[in-house]
Amino acid sequence: MRAVLSPEAPVRHETAEALWANLGSILARVGYLNPENPRQILAEWRRLLARSEPTQREVELLLAAVRSVERALGEIRGRPASPGRSR
């Protein structure tokens, strides 16, 4: 049974890591990241988000948006998005 979190609950580690995995994948696919050092930009994004102290809900919203973009890119390119990455 999943515990009900308050709207102001801090983000859970597993949710933040899911965001980074999905965001890193999508940013690489669209050519945003430097292929020789993709971790540098992602580290800066992590610091930015950490400074904002997001709630669980806020990161869930970001994760849902990233997953939606990923699905849309898959459809545009004529192939389905990665399995298990649906909302």
RAFENWO-V636759 format. One record per residue. N is the residue number from 1. PSI is psi in whole degrees, -180 to 180 (* if undefined). Layout:
# RAFENWO-V636759
n: {N N}
psi: {PSI PSI}
This chain:
# RAFENWO-V636759
n: {1 2 3 4 5 6 7 8 9 10 11 12 13 14 15 16 17 18 19 20 21 22 23 24 25 26 27 28 29 30 31 32 33 34 35 36 37 38 39 40 41 42 43 44 45 46 47 48 49 50 51 52 53 54 55 56 57 58 59 60 61 62 63 64 65 66 67 68 69 70 71 72 73 74 75 76 77 78 79 80 81 82 83 84 85 86 87}
psi: {132 131 143 125 150 152 -21 9 139 156 139 147 -45 -31 -44 -42 -36 -40 -48 -39 -48 -44 -44 -42 -47 -39 -34 -43 -36 3 18 -37 148 116 -22 -19 64 -26 -26 -50 -42 -35 -38 -40 -41 -46 -42 -49 -39 -39 -29 -10 62 154 168 -46 -42 -42 -35 -39 -44 -43 -43 -40 -44 -42 -36 -42 -42 -45 -44 -41 -38 -41 -39 -40 4 23 152 156 169 140 149 6 17 164 *}
